[in-house]
Amino acid sequence: MNSNPITQFQEWLETAKKEPSINEPTAMCLATADKNAEPSARMVLLKDVDENGFVFYTNNESHKGQDLAENNRVALVFYWMKLGRQVRVEGIAAGVSDSEADEYYNSRPRDSRIGAWASKQSRPLKDKAQLLADVSRETIRFGIGDIPRPAYWSGWRITPKVIEFWQDKPFRLHEREVYTHTGYGWEITRLYP
């Protein structure tokens, strides 16, 4: 294992990206809790990872966006079954800068940018026809012009406090290494499987 968990994670992610049987290697389970500590989990896509943390984007008016505004302590799980690998992350979420959100938003396909305006994410939907009508309305509104990022659509960076690497081994003698950020660097602990 590497002494830097971010470098180790990036190496594992690159291996997962090269495995043809892994459909979406950047998929991660994001677990949040609201102000009453009621938990919620869902799959989102990792869009960036570096020494500053793990980044994803969302509609901040969604269920997860509301949870993050009320309680910024979160957990992530990556699981690449074909590789027999899992990574758990515990950390603190903070919004990315407007310039970062704009840059990523503008890199998205046009239809996805229109979708960000049309979808009232996590709110009740009468039927599929309503969603299609909302998409049509926004498509007409923006025409062939620029589609700015909605103020409610942005990104979140998870600054890790704990990162655990789990590697499947025969006879359930799995390898588990936990990196804990001490404020001065990373402390590594090996765990029983």
SEVEXTI-735623 format. One record per residue (C-alpha): residue in three letters; x, y, z. Coordinates in nm, 3 decimals, decimal comma. Example, Ala and Ser with C-alpha at 12.3 -4.5 7.8 and 13.67 -1.06 7.14 Angstrom:
// residues 2
<aa ALA; px 1,230; py -0,450; pz 0,780>
<aa SER; px 1,367; py -0,106; pz 0,714>
//
This chain:
// residues 193
<aa MET; px 0,000; py 0,000; pz 0,000>
<aa ASN; px 0,100; py 0,359; pz -0,061>
<aa SER; px 0,173; py 0,594; pz 0,230>
<aa ASN; px -0,063; py 0,852; pz 0,074>
<aa PRO; px -0,426; py 0,731; pz 0,062>
<aa ILE; px -0,523; py 0,973; pz -0,217>
<aa THR; px -0,248; py 0,836; pz -0,440>
<aa GLN; px -0,351; py 0,482; pz -0,345>
<aa PHE; px -0,715; py 0,561; pz -0,428>
<aa GLN; px -0,619; py 0,712; pz -0,765>
<aa GLU; px -0,421; py 0,396; pz -0,849>
<aa TRP; px -0,717; py 0,174; pz -0,759>
<aa LEU; px -0,956; py 0,396; pz -0,956>
<aa GLU; px -0,732; py 0,380; pz -1,265>
<aa THR; px -0,727; py -0,001; pz -1,237>
<aa ALA; px -1,108; py -0,003; pz -1,212>
<aa LYS; px -1,137; py 0,221; pz -1,520>
<aa LYS; px -0,931; py -0,033; pz -1,719>
<aa GLU; px -1,153; py -0,328; pz -1,617>
<aa PRO; px -1,403; py -0,369; pz -1,905>
<aa SER; px -1,662; py -0,544; pz -1,688>
<aa ILE; px -1,694; py -0,244; pz -1,454>
<aa ASN; px -1,971; py -0,032; pz -1,606>
<aa GLU; px -1,917; py 0,286; pz -1,402>
<aa PRO; px -1,594; py 0,288; pz -1,199>
<aa THR; px -1,662; py 0,637; pz -1,059>
<aa ALA; px -1,995; py 0,535; pz -0,903>
<aa MET; px -1,996; py 0,587; pz -0,528>
<aa CYS; px -2,253; py 0,552; pz -0,256>
<aa LEU; px -2,295; py 0,885; pz -0,077>
<aa ALA; px -2,438; py 0,859; pz 0,275>
<aa THR; px -2,570; py 1,173; pz 0,439>
<aa ALA; px -2,781; py 1,257; pz 0,742>
<aa ASP; px -3,014; py 1,547; pz 0,807>
<aa LYS; px -3,016; py 1,776; pz 1,112>
<aa ASN; px -3,200; py 1,504; pz 1,308>
<aa ALA; px -2,934; py 1,244; pz 1,216>
<aa GLU; px -3,180; py 1,057; pz 0,990>
<aa PRO; px -2,956; py 0,875; pz 0,738>
<aa SER; px -2,998; py 0,856; pz 0,363>
<aa ALA; px -2,781; py 0,699; pz 0,092>
<aa ARG; px -2,772; py 0,706; pz -0,286>
<aa MET; px -2,534; py 0,652; pz -0,577>
<aa VAL; px -2,358; py 0,954; pz -0,732>
<aa LEU; px -2,061; py 0,991; pz -0,967>
<aa LEU; px -1,715; py 1,103; pz -0,861>
<aa LYS; px -1,606; py 1,386; pz -1,090>
<aa ASP; px -1,267; py 1,471; pz -0,943>
<aa VAL; px -1,027; py 1,353; pz -0,674>
<aa ASP; px -0,704; py 1,514; pz -0,557>
<aa GLU; px -0,525; py 1,606; pz -0,235>
<aa ASN; px -0,817; py 1,837; pz -0,149>
<aa GLY; px -1,077; py 1,560; pz -0,160>
<aa PHE; px -1,351; py 1,384; pz -0,357>
<aa VAL; px -1,586; py 1,597; pz -0,573>
<aa PHE; px -1,939; py 1,535; pz -0,705>
<aa TYR; px -2,212; py 1,764; pz -0,841>
<aa THR; px -2,583; py 1,789; pz -0,768>
<aa ASN; px -2,895; py 2,002; pz -0,744>
<aa ASN; px -2,865; py 2,160; pz -0,399>
<aa GLU; px -3,244; py 2,169; pz -0,368>
<aa SER; px -3,250; py 1,786; pz -0,379>
<aa HIS; px -3,279; py 1,561; pz -0,075>
<aa LYS; px -2,901; py 1,517; pz -0,061>
<aa GLY; px -2,844; py 1,890; pz -0,108>
<aa GLN; px -3,072; py 1,966; pz 0,186>
<aa ASP; px -2,897; py 1,703; pz 0,399>
<aa LEU; px -2,556; py 1,851; pz 0,315>
<aa ALA; px -2,675; py 2,202; pz 0,407>
<aa GLU; px -2,794; py 2,074; pz 0,748>
<aa ASN; px -2,515; py 1,828; pz 0,830>
<aa ASN; px -2,185; py 1,827; pz 0,643>
<aa ARG; px -2,055; py 1,496; pz 0,786>
<aa VAL; px -2,073; py 1,231; pz 0,515>
<aa ALA; px -1,948; py 0,890; pz 0,407>
<aa LEU; px -1,864; py 0,746; pz 0,065>
<aa VAL; px -1,824; py 0,387; pz -0,051>
<aa PHE; px -1,668; py 0,269; pz -0,376>
<aa TYR; px -1,709; py -0,101; pz -0,454>
<aa TRP; px -1,545; py -0,271; pz -0,751>
<aa MET; px -1,670; py -0,629; pz -0,718>
<aa LYS; px -1,474; py -0,770; pz -1,015>
<aa LEU; px -1,152; py -0,646; pz -0,855>
<aa GLY; px -1,250; py -0,755; pz -0,505>
<aa ARG; px -1,190; py -0,403; pz -0,379>
<aa GLN; px -1,378; py -0,152; pz -0,167>
<aa VAL; px -1,286; py 0,195; pz -0,043>
<aa ARG; px -1,470; py 0,370; pz 0,242>
<aa VAL; px -1,432; py 0,743; pz 0,306>
<aa GLU; px -1,554; py 0,946; pz 0,603>
<aa GLY; px -1,521; py 1,322; pz 0,589>
<aa ILE; px -1,657; py 1,673; pz 0,580>
<aa ALA; px -1,845; py 1,818; pz 0,280>
<aa ALA; px -1,806; py 2,176; pz 0,162>
<aa GLY; px -1,928; py 2,346; pz -0,153>
<aa VAL; px -1,686; py 2,395; pz -0,442>
<aa SER; px -1,620; py 2,747; pz -0,572>
<aa ASP; px -1,854; py 2,901; pz -0,829>
<aa SER; px -1,573; py 2,897; pz -1,085>
<aa GLU; px -1,520; py 2,520; pz -1,033>
<aa ALA; px -1,894; py 2,456; pz -1,063>
<aa ASP; px -1,917; py 2,671; pz -1,377>
<aa GLU; px -1,621; py 2,495; pz -1,538>
<aa TYR; px -1,765; py 2,148; pz -1,478>
<aa TYR; px -2,122; py 2,253; pz -1,570>
<aa ASN; px -2,002; py 2,398; pz -1,902>
<aa SER; px -1,821; py 2,072; pz -1,984>
<aa ARG; px -2,148; py 1,877; pz -1,965>
<aa PRO; px -2,350; py 1,786; pz -2,276>
<aa ARG; px -2,611; py 2,048; pz -2,374>
<aa ASP; px -2,902; py 1,813; pz -2,292>
<aa SER; px -2,762; py 1,758; pz -1,941>
<aa ARG; px -2,742; py 2,134; pz -1,885>
<aa ILE; px -3,105; py 2,171; pz -1,998>
<aa GLY; px -3,193; py 1,882; pz -1,765>
<aa ALA; px -3,042; py 2,071; pz -1,472>
<aa TRP; px -3,298; py 2,347; pz -1,534>
<aa ALA; px -3,592; py 2,114; pz -1,609>
<aa SER; px -3,561; py 1,871; pz -1,319>
<aa LYS; px -3,697; py 1,965; pz -0,980>
<aa GLN; px -3,484; py 1,689; pz -0,832>
<aa SER; px -3,632; py 1,488; pz -0,542>
<aa ARG; px -3,970; py 1,665; pz -0,559>
<aa PRO; px -4,297; py 1,490; pz -0,654>
<aa LEU; px -4,354; py 1,441; pz -1,029>
<aa LYS; px -4,708; py 1,402; pz -1,161>
<aa ASP; px -4,601; py 1,180; pz -1,452>
<aa LYS; px -4,334; py 1,137; pz -1,720>
<aa ALA; px -4,525; py 1,372; pz -1,952>
<aa GLN; px -4,468; py 1,656; pz -1,704>
<aa LEU; px -4,092; py 1,600; pz -1,707>
<aa LEU; px -4,087; py 1,592; pz -2,087>
<aa ALA; px -4,292; py 1,914; pz -2,096>
<aa ASP; px -4,044; py 2,077; pz -1,857>
<aa VAL; px -3,752; py 1,969; pz -2,078>
<aa SER; px -3,931; py 2,105; pz -2,388>
<aa ARG; px -4,001; py 2,436; pz -2,214>
<aa GLU; px -3,635; py 2,480; pz -2,116>
<aa THR; px -3,513; py 2,373; pz -2,460>
<aa ILE; px -3,731; py 2,642; pz -2,621>
<aa ARG; px -3,630; py 2,901; pz -2,361>
<aa PHE; px -3,257; py 2,856; pz -2,424>
<aa GLY; px -3,284; py 2,791; pz -2,798>
<aa ILE; px -2,936; py 2,773; pz -2,945>
<aa GLY; px -2,794; py 3,020; pz -2,691>
<aa ASP; px -2,582; py 2,972; pz -2,385>
<aa ILE; px -2,723; py 2,771; pz -2,094>
<aa PRO; px -2,597; py 2,922; pz -1,768>
<aa ARG; px -2,553; py 2,715; pz -1,455>
<aa PRO; px -2,856; py 2,737; pz -1,225>
<aa ALA; px -2,771; py 2,895; pz -0,889>
<aa TYR; px -2,901; py 2,583; pz -0,712>
<aa TRP; px -2,672; py 2,346; pz -0,908>
<aa SER; px -2,318; py 2,305; pz -0,778>
<aa GLY; px -2,054; py 2,070; pz -0,648>
<aa TRP; px -1,941; py 1,936; pz -0,314>
<aa ARG; px -1,591; py 1,838; pz -0,205>
<aa ILE; px -1,550; py 1,574; pz 0,063>
<aa THR; px -1,235; py 1,636; pz 0,265>
<aa PRO; px -1,145; py 1,291; pz 0,399>
<aa LYS; px -1,077; py 1,227; pz 0,766>
<aa VAL; px -1,071; py 0,847; pz 0,731>
<aa ILE; px -1,008; py 0,630; pz 0,423>
<aa GLU; px -1,025; py 0,252; pz 0,444>
<aa PHE; px -0,901; py 0,017; pz 0,172>
<aa TRP; px -1,042; py -0,336; pz 0,166>
<aa GLN; px -0,898; py -0,608; pz -0,058>
<aa ASP; px -1,071; py -0,945; pz -0,097>
<aa LYS; px -0,853; py -1,244; pz -0,011>
<aa PRO; px -0,916; py -1,621; pz -0,001>
<aa PHE; px -1,082; py -1,778; pz 0,304>
<aa ARG; px -1,216; py -1,434; pz 0,409>
<aa LEU; px -0,869; py -1,330; pz 0,523>
<aa HIS; px -0,922; py -0,991; pz 0,362>
<aa GLU; px -0,672; py -0,708; pz 0,384>
<aa ARG; px -0,797; py -0,387; pz 0,550>
<aa GLU; px -0,592; py -0,074; pz 0,596>
<aa VAL; px -0,731; py 0,245; pz 0,748>
<aa TYR; px -0,574; py 0,586; pz 0,696>
<aa THR; px -0,674; py 0,842; pz 0,959>
<aa HIS; px -0,586; py 1,208; pz 0,914>
<aa THR; px -0,430; py 1,335; pz 1,235>
<aa GLY; px -0,405; py 1,701; pz 1,133>
<aa TYR; px -0,035; py 1,654; pz 1,062>
<aa GLY; px -0,051; py 1,366; pz 0,819>
<aa TRP; px -0,192; py 1,017; pz 0,773>
<aa GLU; px -0,171; py 0,742; pz 1,033>
<aa ILE; px -0,206; py 0,388; pz 0,894>
<aa THR; px -0,369; py 0,103; pz 1,087>
<aa ARG; px -0,418; py -0,254; pz 0,971>
<aa LEU; px -0,749; py -0,415; pz 1,077>
<aa TYR; px -0,863; py -0,772; pz 1,124>
<aa PRO; px -1,087; py -0,876; pz 0,833>
//
